[in-house]
Amino acid sequence: MEAAADAAASAETGEAPPSHMLAPKRARPRRTVTGGLKNLPVCPPANELLNRALRISKYLKIDEEKTKNQRLRARKLGALQLDTLTKGISKPLKDTLKAYEYELAVLHPFEATLADLTVRARAKQGHQTLPEVLSAVNELRKAVLETGKHYAGAAKNASSKAEAIALTEEGFREVENLVLGNSEVVLNLIEVQKALRKIPIVQLDTPTVVLVGAPNVGKSSIVRAISSGTPEVNNYPFTTRGMTLGHVTYDDWASEKCQVMDTPGVLNRPDGERNEMEALTLASMQHLPTAVMFVLDLTGNSGALSSIENQIQIRNDLRARFPKRPWVDVISKADLPMDESDPSVARAPEGAVRVSTEDGTGLVELEARVRETLRDVREVLAVIGLRKKEDEAGG
């Protein structure tokens, strides 16, 4: 099946887009499953990080039987406590940075795109980019280590017990001031973590049709019209517009549930000029093993940016980009007259299904076409190993 093979190849291409995230030191194979963003470590706030390290370091003691000299014992204890304190703060930060480097390097390409879009949107709002956030955390980590090392060395070489104690206490104060004075550095990382971890997980093993088209052409209405039950809404951190996600089931496909999902509208412009919402739509086509339902509104009532000419151009450009992708063309709002005065109407794709969610025109035919494309997607998922090969699971 050419469509299945093409979609499988598209879904397996692993290159992530240029990003505002860390570039990996070496190429690593990307995951073929989603959910990697939930693996990002959760860093505690600066005060919790500090208090935990303080509790551990201040409980330390030096065996008086082994070290009877009070000056030597104070020197050893001060150095040990300061070393433990700084490691208790710097190691969790270092582990967090290493985990970020690894996880971002192996994310599924679709999730890598979502993460990049999230970080890019935050930067546009005046927040730091992720490299800036991680760099600041690393600088704080190094500063804590250097400060602790300095005072640990000074305490270890103190000339008296009193001096060792004083240097130890001063070192604790300096480290504490350093951490609490830079608490915003850790807070920035926590905010990024929250944004990335709340990105919805797309279930790759569920056969899915994505609805694509210009803004205001009626995609969400179609999702609601052909869904079984009430559609969900997936929200993404980089846009206030949720994505409507509906489900369809077929009695002869056992208990398998399929998805129909609308995507943000795409405008007729070069990829380099697209916003985060458009990039999300293109990423869903490029990196997910889905079928495409392209929706056109030929009434001329969708606005200047969604003119019929622009819609036709968008459709043709995307079809050329994904020539073998399982695809259904749909003309929405069939209960309204088409704008016959617009010459672009004559260029509408042949074989498009005309539907109306108002009076039900074409919905039966559309549901049959959706089932047909979902059958192709099931074959794709079997080819790339995301579901078992079955004799249509009873269908």
Disulfide bonds with the S-S distance in Angstrom:
none
